[in-house]
Amino acid sequence: MTLSIQNLKNAALHLETVFASALDAMVVTDAQGVIAVFNHAAEQMFGYSSDEVIGLNTSILMPMPDSLHHHLYMERYIETGQARVPRKGREVIAKHRNGETFYVDIAISDVHVEDGVIFTAVIRDISARKAKEEKIMRLAFFDQETGLPNTYYLIDKLEYFFKQASDDNFLILIYIGDLTNYINIFGCQGIKDVVIALAHRLKIQLPKQSLIARCDSRHLKVIYAPDKGEQVCAEQLAKQIQACLNQPLEIAGNRIFLNAYFGICQIIPQIHTVKSLLDHTDIALHIAKQHIAQNYEIFQEKFESTLHRRALLVQKLYHVMENLPFELYLQPQISLKTEQIIGVEALIRWQDVDGMWISPAEFIPIAETIGLIKDITLWTLKKASTILKDWQIAGQQHYRIAINISAQVICADTFVEEISCFLAETQINPRILELEITETALMLSLDTAVKNVAQLSALGISISIDDFGTGLSSLAYLKCFKVDRLKIDQSFITNALMNKEDQAMLAGIIEFSHGLGYQVICEGVEQKEQVLLLKQLGCDEIQGYYFAKPMLHTEFLQFAENFRF
């Protein structure tokens, strides 16, 4: 059955009506891309009237370089006769008459006729949808305060770097301290300005492929991706980042210096997962925060076992605090003038249920950080008072007993009152009780430490500064404290016999201490030659393995009875 001429005219009129009333833009071109039909929706979308564009190439609707690529595509089609058209639709960028670009979805169909091919494009403006998608993406993958990529974006990028299977990249975790101070100086905008300024500084100094992400208010994560052919080791990178962080930032006309720490981990796709990599940089940063001399740490495999050991000891400490299974060992202190025992240092020891001894150098710092050190200190004092009472009952000589006091304890507002109650309760003569305090403890809270030391001295308790010479305090601070004795750290005596500089420092400390009216005791004495040297230099007392290791109370009584210098 064939259509009549009238039916064909009706069909053409209907098709023209469909084109004109379609909500989507419809553009019909020939094989060369010359526009033949440009419907009303297309006029609205592109800003051209149909009269303006009919007869022109569709490249007028495309931005560069797409318009150039379109010419090349049409030339290739004319040569080969092969068309590759997106029948199902694809997202492309279109150009409005005013030059602005916008996203469209385009589907093209081709119809072969006697004299060639006709292309029909159905085009839909999706710029509103793309704007929503972009907004959602920015909410999901970018920090809303600074505009920097966030953790989710960083993780996505890490997956990409893992697929490269290259060992040349690094992950850096930066901690920015003192942010509260910036709020006080610059207001609520301060933190944002500091983070943006630091990110800008890093971006300038890092290779182009690197990424800087803000993970929370105090942390930046950096993927360091070196330029092609560039080789950098972790230590070199650490020095580079350290130099960057040490430079002042310009904020609102002010120069500020950051108190920042960072951890570095090399990205090794063969052994890492994203999670393990993030964990390793966390570990490196955690250790970096404990440093004094430098503000960074490069991850090493041994760190994991160290932190695992620490976590285990935390649990053990919490578990044993009910029954406090510690022992108090005593190490004799000898007067070089009388060559007699004049005191002991009380040293805490802990034997675990499995029979292994846990060093106080390991568990005491942990007890300080988790808030258990006060209970351990009170246990030590009570145990020492029991020993003193035993001496009294047995008619033994009362030796001075020295107890190490933590920085947190000596600087507590209630410590003096607690010691006063302890003396009243136990009836211990305060003259034979000595509290050993490190230099760093005294500097933790200077005003409180000065007040508490003065009040403890007023109670009759002796005060000594332990590990003297290893702290960072100024010697000028010593005049603020009422101190009876300085205890020279063993590092000064270790090489004094062979090293004249160490010997000169040792002599200087002893002379300086005597000038201030302090007695001097040196610990870590292990050789007879060291004893003779210290006696020659005028040291008052010594302590160390040359005479005795730390021992139980009963062993000490026997040692004291048979002691000969």
C-alpha positions as CSV (number, residue, x, y, z in Angstrom):
1,M,0.0,0.0,0.0
2,T,1.4,3.4,-0.9
3,L,0.8,6.8,0.7
4,S,-1.1,9.4,-1.2
5,I,0.5,12.8,-1.9
6,Q,-1.9,14.4,0.6
7,N,-1.0,11.8,3.3
8,L,2.7,12.6,2.7
9,K,2.0,16.3,3.1
10,N,0.1,15.5,6.3
11,A,2.9,13.4,7.6
12,A,5.5,16.1,6.9
13,L,3.3,18.7,8.5
14,H,2.9,16.5,11.5
15,L,6.6,15.9,11.7
16,E,7.2,19.6,11.5
17,T,4.8,20.2,14.3
18,V,6.5,17.5,16.5
19,F,9.9,19.2,15.9
20,A,8.5,22.6,16.7
21,S,6.7,21.6,19.9
22,A,9.3,19.2,21.3
23,L,10.6,20.1,24.7
24,D,14.1,18.9,23.8
25,A,16.2,20.7,21.3
26,M,16.3,18.9,17.9
27,V,18.9,19.7,15.2
28,V,19.0,18.0,11.8
29,T,22.2,18.1,9.7
30,D,23.6,16.7,6.5
31,A,26.7,14.5,6.3
32,Q,28.9,17.6,6.4
33,G,27.3,18.8,9.6
34,V,25.4,21.6,8.0
35,I,22.3,22.5,9.9
36,A,19.0,21.9,8.1
37,V,16.5,21.9,10.9
38,F,16.7,23.9,14.2
39,N,13.6,23.7,16.3
40,H,12.1,26.2,18.8
41,A,13.6,24.3,21.9
42,A,17.0,24.6,20.2
43,E,16.5,28.3,19.7
44,Q,15.7,28.7,23.4
45,M,18.7,26.5,24.4
46,F,21.4,28.0,22.3
47,G,20.2,31.6,21.8
48,Y,20.1,31.5,18.0
49,S,17.1,31.8,15.8
50,S,16.7,29.1,13.2
51,D,17.3,31.6,10.4
52,E,20.7,32.4,11.8
53,V,22.0,28.9,12.0
54,I,20.4,27.0,9.1
55,G,23.1,26.5,6.6
56,L,25.9,26.8,9.2
57,N,28.0,24.0,10.6
58,T,27.0,22.5,13.9
59,S,30.5,23.3,15.2
60,I,29.0,26.8,16.0
61,L,27.2,25.1,18.9
62,M,30.4,23.6,20.4
63,P,33.3,25.1,22.4
64,M,36.9,24.7,21.5
65,P,38.5,22.2,21.0
66,D,35.3,20.2,20.4
67,S,34.5,22.3,17.4
68,L,37.8,21.4,15.8
69,H,37.4,17.8,16.6
70,H,34.0,17.9,15.0
71,H,35.4,19.1,11.7
72,L,38.0,16.3,11.9
73,Y,35.3,13.7,12.6
74,M,33.1,14.9,9.7
75,E,36.1,14.8,7.3
76,R,36.9,11.3,8.4
77,Y,33.3,10.2,7.9
78,I,33.2,11.7,4.4
79,E,36.4,9.8,3.6
80,T,35.5,6.4,5.1
81,G,31.7,6.6,5.1
82,Q,31.7,5.2,8.7
83,A,29.7,7.1,11.3
84,R,30.1,6.5,15.1
85,V,27.1,8.3,16.7
86,P,26.0,8.2,20.4
87,R,22.5,6.7,19.8
88,K,22.0,6.2,23.6
89,G,23.1,9.6,24.5
90,R,26.1,11.0,26.2
91,E,27.1,14.1,28.2
92,V,29.0,16.8,26.3
93,I,29.6,20.5,26.7
94,A,27.7,22.9,24.5
95,K,28.2,26.6,23.7
96,H,25.5,29.3,23.9
97,R,25.4,32.2,21.5
98,N,26.9,34.5,24.3
99,G,29.9,32.2,24.7
100,E,28.9,30.6,27.9
101,T,29.2,26.8,28.1
102,F,26.7,24.3,29.6
103,Y,26.2,20.6,30.0
104,V,23.9,18.8,27.6
105,D,22.9,15.2,27.0
106,I,22.9,14.4,23.3
107,A,21.6,11.4,21.3
108,I,22.1,11.2,17.5
109,S,20.4,9.0,15.0
110,D,21.5,8.6,11.4
111,V,19.2,8.0,8.4
112,H,20.6,6.9,5.0
113,V,18.9,8.5,2.0
114,E,19.6,8.4,-1.7
115,D,22.1,11.3,-1.7
116,G,23.8,10.6,1.7
117,V,23.1,10.6,5.4
118,I,20.9,12.8,7.6
119,F,21.8,13.2,11.3
120,T,19.2,14.0,13.9
121,A,20.4,15.2,17.3
122,V,18.1,15.2,20.3
123,I,19.6,17.5,22.9
124,R,18.6,18.1,26.5
125,D,20.0,20.7,28.8
126,I,21.3,19.0,32.0
127,S,23.2,21.9,33.5
128,A,20.8,22.1,36.5
129,R,21.3,18.4,37.1
130,K,25.1,18.7,36.8
131,A,25.1,21.7,39.2
132,K,23.2,19.5,41.8
133,E,25.7,16.7,41.2
134,E,28.6,19.0,41.6
135,K,27.1,20.4,44.8
136,I,26.6,16.9,46.2
137,M,30.2,16.0,45.2
138,R,31.6,19.1,46.9
139,L,29.6,18.3,50.0
140,A,30.8,14.7,49.9
141,F,34.5,15.2,48.8
142,F,35.5,18.7,49.9
143,D,36.0,20.5,53.2
144,Q,33.2,23.1,53.3
145,E,35.2,25.7,55.3
146,T,38.4,25.8,53.2
147,G,37.4,24.2,49.9
148,L,40.2,21.6,50.2
149,P,39.6,18.0,49.4
150,N,38.6,15.9,52.4
151,T,39.3,12.4,53.6
152,Y,36.9,10.7,51.2
153,Y,38.5,12.4,48.2
154,L,42.0,11.5,49.5
155,I,41.0,7.8,49.9
156,D,39.7,7.8,46.3
157,K,43.0,9.3,45.1
158,L,45.0,6.7,47.1
159,E,43.2,3.9,45.3
160,Y,44.4,5.5,42.1
161,F,48.0,5.7,43.3
162,F,47.8,2.1,44.4
163,K,46.9,1.0,40.9
164,Q,50.1,2.7,39.6
165,A,52.1,0.1,41.5
166,S,54.8,2.7,42.1
167,D,57.0,3.0,45.3
168,D,57.9,6.7,44.6
169,N,54.9,8.2,46.4
170,F,54.5,9.1,50.1
171,L,51.6,9.9,52.5
172,I,52.2,12.7,55.0
173,L,50.0,13.4,58.0
174,I,50.4,16.9,59.4
175,Y,49.1,18.0,62.9
176,I,48.7,21.8,63.4
177,G,48.9,22.7,67.1
178,D,47.9,25.8,69.0
179,L,44.8,26.4,66.9
180,T,43.0,27.8,69.9
181,N,45.6,30.6,70.1
182,Y,44.9,31.5,66.5
183,I,41.2,32.0,67.4
184,N,42.2,34.2,70.2
185,I,44.3,36.3,67.9
186,F,42.4,36.4,64.6
187,G,38.8,35.4,65.7
188,C,36.8,32.4,64.4
189,Q,38.2,33.1,60.9
190,G,41.7,32.4,62.3
191,I,41.7,28.6,61.9
192,K,40.4,28.8,58.3
193,D,43.0,31.4,57.4
194,V,45.9,29.4,58.9
195,V,44.9,26.1,57.2
196,I,44.4,27.8,53.8
197,A,47.7,29.7,54.1
198,L,49.6,26.5,55.0
199,A,47.9,24.5,52.2
200,H,48.9,27.3,49.7
201,R,52.5,27.2,51.0
202,L,52.6,23.4,50.6
203,K,51.0,23.5,47.1
204,I,53.7,25.9,45.9
205,Q,56.5,23.6,47.1
206,L,55.1,20.2,46.2
207,P,55.1,18.6,42.8
208,K,52.0,19.2,40.6
209,Q,50.5,15.7,41.0
210,S,50.6,15.9,44.8
211,L,47.3,16.3,46.7
212,I,46.6,18.2,49.9
213,A,43.5,17.2,51.9
214,R,42.0,18.6,55.1
215,C,40.8,15.7,57.3
216,D,39.6,17.6,60.3
217,S,40.2,20.9,62.0
218,R,43.8,20.1,63.0
219,H,45.1,17.7,60.4
220,L,46.2,17.9,56.8
221,K,47.0,14.8,54.7
222,V,49.4,15.1,51.7
223,I,49.9,12.6,48.9
224,Y,53.4,13.4,47.7
225,A,53.7,12.4,44.0
226,P,57.1,13.3,42.6
227,D,57.5,14.6,39.1
228,K,58.6,12.2,36.4
229,G,62.2,11.3,36.8
230,E,62.4,12.8,40.3
231,Q,63.8,10.6,43.0
232,V,63.4,11.5,46.7
233,C,63.9,9.5,49.9
234,A,61.8,9.8,53.0
235,E,64.5,11.7,54.9
236,Q,64.9,14.3,52.2
237,L,61.1,14.7,52.0
238,A,60.9,15.1,55.8
239,K,63.5,17.9,55.8
240,Q,61.6,19.6,52.9
241,I,58.3,19.5,54.8
242,Q,60.0,20.5,58.0
243,A,61.5,23.6,56.3
244,C,58.1,24.5,54.9
245,L,56.4,24.2,58.3
246,N,59.1,26.2,60.0
247,Q,58.6,29.2,57.8
248,P,56.3,31.9,59.2
249,L,52.9,32.4,57.7
250,E,51.4,35.8,56.8
251,I,48.0,36.0,58.4
252,A,46.1,39.4,58.4
253,G,49.4,41.3,58.4
254,N,50.9,39.1,61.1
255,R,53.8,36.6,60.9
256,I,52.9,33.5,62.8
257,F,54.9,30.3,63.5
258,L,53.2,26.9,63.5
259,N,53.7,24.3,66.3
260,A,53.3,21.5,63.8
261,Y,54.2,17.8,63.7
262,F,54.0,15.3,60.9
263,G,54.4,11.6,60.2
264,I,55.5,10.1,56.8
265,C,54.9,6.7,55.3
266,Q,56.1,5.5,51.9
267,I,53.3,4.2,49.8
268,I,54.1,0.6,48.8
269,P,51.1,-0.9,46.9
270,Q,52.6,-4.4,47.2
271,I,52.3,-4.5,51.0
272,H,49.9,-1.7,51.9
273,T,46.1,-1.3,51.9
274,V,44.6,2.1,52.2
275,K,43.7,1.4,55.8
276,S,47.1,0.2,56.8
277,L,48.7,3.2,55.1
278,L,46.5,5.6,57.0
279,D,47.2,3.7,60.2
280,H,50.9,3.8,59.7
281,T,51.0,7.6,59.2
282,D,48.9,7.9,62.4
283,I,51.5,5.9,64.2
284,A,54.4,8.0,62.8
285,L,52.6,11.2,63.8
286,H,51.9,9.9,67.3
287,I,55.6,9.1,67.8
288,A,56.6,12.5,66.3
289,K,54.6,14.3,68.9
290,Q,56.7,12.8,71.6
291,H,60.0,14.1,70.1
292,I,61.8,17.1,71.4
293,A,64.6,17.6,68.9
294,Q,62.5,17.2,65.7
295,N,58.9,17.5,64.8
296,Y,58.5,14.5,62.4
297,E,58.8,10.8,62.3
298,I,59.2,8.4,59.4
299,F,57.2,5.2,59.8
300,Q,59.1,2.0,60.6
301,E,57.7,-1.5,61.0
302,K,58.9,-1.8,64.6
303,F,56.6,1.1,65.6
304,E,53.5,-1.2,65.3
305,S,54.9,-3.6,67.8
306,T,55.9,-0.7,70.1
307,L,52.4,0.7,70.1
308,H,50.9,-2.8,70.5
309,R,53.1,-3.3,73.5
310,R,52.0,0.0,74.9
311,A,48.3,-0.8,74.5
312,L,48.9,-4.1,76.2
313,L,50.6,-2.4,79.2
314,V,47.8,0.1,79.5
315,Q,45.3,-2.8,79.9
316,K,47.7,-4.5,82.3
317,L,48.0,-1.4,84.5
318,Y,44.3,-0.8,84.7
319,H,43.9,-4.5,85.6
320,V,46.5,-4.5,88.4
321,M,45.6,-1.2,90.1
322,E,43.3,-2.9,92.5
323,N,45.9,-5.1,94.1
324,L,49.1,-3.1,93.1
325,P,51.5,-6.1,92.7
326,F,54.6,-3.9,92.8
327,E,57.8,-4.4,94.8
328,L,60.0,-1.6,96.3
329,Y,63.7,-2.1,95.8
330,L,66.4,-0.1,97.5
331,Q,69.7,1.1,96.1
332,P,72.3,2.4,98.6
333,Q,73.7,5.9,98.5
334,I,77.2,6.4,99.9
335,S,78.9,9.4,101.4
336,L,82.3,10.0,99.9
337,K,83.3,12.0,103.0
338,T,82.4,9.4,105.7
339,E,82.5,6.4,103.3
340,Q,79.2,5.2,104.9
341,I,75.7,4.5,103.7
342,I,73.7,7.6,104.3
343,G,70.5,6.8,102.3
344,V,68.7,4.7,99.7
345,E,66.7,5.4,96.6
346,A,63.4,3.6,96.5
347,L,62.9,2.1,93.0
348,I,59.6,0.5,92.0
349,R,59.6,-2.9,90.3
350,W,56.8,-4.9,88.6
351,Q,56.8,-8.6,87.9
352,D,54.0,-9.6,85.6
353,V,51.9,-12.7,86.3
354,D,53.9,-14.5,83.5
355,G,57.1,-13.9,85.5
356,M,58.4,-11.2,83.2
357,W,59.8,-8.0,84.8
358,I,58.4,-4.8,83.3
359,S,60.8,-1.9,83.4
360,P,59.6,1.3,85.3
361,A,61.1,3.2,82.4
362,E,58.4,1.6,80.3
363,F,55.3,1.6,82.5
364,I,55.8,4.8,84.5
365,P,55.4,7.1,81.5
366,I,52.3,5.2,80.5
367,A,50.9,5.5,84.0
368,E,51.5,9.3,83.8
369,T,49.6,9.6,80.5
370,I,46.6,7.6,81.6
371,G,46.2,9.2,85.0
372,L,47.4,6.3,87.3
373,I,50.7,7.8,88.4
374,K,49.2,9.4,91.6
375,D,48.0,6.0,92.9
376,I,51.4,4.5,92.2
377,T,53.2,7.4,94.0
378,L,50.9,7.0,97.0
379,W,51.6,3.3,97.0
380,T,55.4,4.0,97.0
381,L,55.1,6.4,99.9
382,K,53.1,4.0,102.0
383,K,55.6,1.2,101.2
384,A,58.5,3.4,102.1
385,S,56.8,4.3,105.4
386,T,56.4,0.6,106.2
387,I,60.1,0.1,105.6
388,L,61.0,3.0,107.9
389,K,58.7,1.6,110.6
390,D,60.4,-1.8,110.3
391,W,63.7,-0.1,110.8
392,Q,62.4,1.6,113.9
393,I,60.9,-1.5,115.4
394,A,64.2,-3.4,114.7
395,G,66.2,-0.6,116.2
396,Q,68.0,-0.2,112.9
397,Q,69.6,3.1,111.8
398,H,67.2,5.3,109.9
399,Y,68.6,6.0,106.5
400,R,67.4,8.7,104.3
401,I,64.9,7.3,101.7
402,A,64.6,9.0,98.3
403,I,61.4,8.6,96.2
404,N,60.9,9.7,92.6
405,I,57.9,12.0,92.2
406,S,56.2,12.5,88.8
407,A,55.8,15.9,87.2
408,Q,52.0,15.5,87.3
409,V,52.1,14.7,91.0
410,I,54.4,17.5,92.2
411,C,52.4,20.1,90.3
412,A,49.1,18.9,91.6
413,D,47.3,21.5,93.8
414,T,46.5,18.9,96.4
415,F,49.9,17.2,96.7
416,V,51.3,19.2,99.6
417,E,48.1,18.6,101.7
418,E,48.2,14.9,100.9
419,I,51.9,14.7,102.0
420,S,51.1,16.6,105.2
421,C,48.3,14.1,106.0
422,F,50.6,11.2,105.2
423,L,53.3,12.4,107.6
424,A,50.8,13.0,110.3
425,E,49.3,9.5,109.8
426,T,52.6,7.6,109.6
427,Q,54.5,9.7,112.1
428,I,57.6,9.5,109.8
429,N,60.4,11.9,110.5
430,P,60.3,14.2,107.4
431,R,64.0,14.7,107.7
432,I,64.7,11.2,106.4
433,L,62.3,11.6,103.5
434,E,63.6,13.0,100.2
435,L,61.5,13.6,97.1
436,E,63.4,13.4,93.8
437,I,62.0,15.6,91.0
438,T,63.3,16.0,87.5
439,E,64.1,19.3,85.9
440,T,61.3,18.9,83.3
441,A,58.8,18.3,86.2
442,L,59.8,21.6,87.8
443,M,59.3,23.4,84.5
444,L,55.9,21.8,83.7
445,S,54.1,24.4,85.8
446,L,56.7,26.7,87.3
447,D,54.5,28.8,89.6
448,T,52.8,25.7,91.1
449,A,56.1,23.8,91.4
450,V,57.9,26.7,93.2
451,K,55.0,27.0,95.7
452,N,54.8,23.2,96.3
453,V,58.5,22.7,96.7
454,A,58.7,25.6,99.2
455,Q,55.8,24.2,101.2
456,L,57.3,20.7,101.2
457,S,60.6,22.1,102.4
458,A,58.8,23.9,105.2
459,L,57.5,20.5,106.3
460,G,61.1,19.4,106.7
461,I,61.2,17.2,103.6
462,S,64.4,17.2,101.5
463,I,64.2,18.0,97.8
464,S,66.6,16.8,95.2
465,I,66.6,17.4,91.4
466,D,67.0,14.1,89.6
467,D,68.8,13.6,86.3
468,F,70.4,17.0,86.6
469,G,71.9,18.3,83.4
470,T,69.6,16.4,81.0
471,G,66.6,18.7,81.1
472,L,65.9,21.8,79.0
473,S,65.4,24.3,81.8
474,S,67.6,27.4,82.4
475,L,69.9,27.3,85.3
476,A,68.5,30.7,86.3
477,Y,65.3,28.9,87.5
478,L,67.2,27.0,90.2
479,K,67.3,30.0,92.4
480,C,63.5,30.0,92.5
481,F,63.5,26.6,94.3
482,K,64.5,25.6,97.8
483,V,66.6,22.5,96.8
484,D,68.8,20.4,99.0
485,R,70.6,18.2,96.5
486,L,71.4,17.9,92.8
487,K,71.6,14.4,91.4
488,I,73.9,14.3,88.4
489,D,72.8,12.0,85.6
490,Q,74.9,9.0,84.9
491,S,75.6,10.2,81.3
492,F,78.1,12.6,82.7
493,I,80.2,10.0,84.5
494,T,80.1,7.3,81.8
495,N,82.8,8.8,79.6
496,A,84.4,11.2,82.2
497,L,87.5,9.0,82.6
498,M,88.4,9.1,78.9
499,N,86.9,12.4,77.8
500,K,88.3,15.6,79.2
501,E,85.3,17.6,78.1
502,D,82.9,15.4,80.1
503,Q,85.2,15.6,83.0
504,A,85.3,19.4,82.8
505,M,81.5,19.5,82.7
506,L,81.3,17.2,85.7
507,A,83.7,19.4,87.7
508,G,81.7,22.5,86.6
509,I,78.4,21.1,87.8
510,I,79.8,20.1,91.2
511,E,81.4,23.5,91.7
512,F,78.3,25.3,90.5
513,S,76.1,23.2,92.9
514,H,78.3,23.8,95.9
515,G,78.3,27.5,95.1
516,L,74.5,27.5,95.5
517,G,74.7,25.5,98.7
518,Y,73.5,22.2,97.3
519,Q,74.9,18.7,98.1
520,V,75.8,16.7,95.0
521,I,75.1,13.0,94.4
522,C,76.2,11.2,91.2
523,E,74.4,8.1,90.0
524,G,75.5,5.4,87.6
525,V,78.9,4.8,89.3
526,E,80.2,1.4,88.1
527,Q,84.0,1.6,88.4
528,K,86.5,2.2,91.1
529,E,88.2,4.8,88.9
530,Q,85.0,6.7,88.7
531,V,84.7,6.7,92.5
532,L,88.2,8.1,92.8
533,L,87.6,10.8,90.2
534,L,84.3,11.9,91.9
535,K,86.1,12.1,95.2
536,Q,88.8,14.2,93.7
537,L,86.3,16.5,92.1
538,G,84.6,17.1,95.5
539,C,81.3,15.1,94.8
540,D,79.5,14.5,98.1
541,E,77.6,11.2,97.5
542,I,77.5,8.4,94.9
543,Q,75.1,5.7,93.9
544,G,75.6,2.8,91.4
545,Y,76.4,-0.8,90.6
546,Y,80.0,-0.4,91.9
547,F,78.6,-0.8,95.4
548,A,75.2,-2.5,94.8
549,K,72.3,-3.1,92.5
550,P,68.8,-2.3,93.7
551,M,67.7,-4.9,96.3
552,L,64.8,-5.9,98.5
553,H,64.5,-4.4,101.9
554,T,65.7,-7.6,103.7
555,E,68.7,-7.9,101.4
556,F,69.5,-4.3,102.0
557,L,69.6,-4.7,105.8
558,Q,72.1,-7.5,105.4
559,F,74.2,-5.5,102.9
560,A,74.2,-2.5,105.2
561,E,75.4,-4.5,108.2
562,N,78.4,-5.9,106.2
563,F,79.1,-2.8,104.1
564,R,82.7,-1.8,103.7
565,F,83.7,1.1,101.4
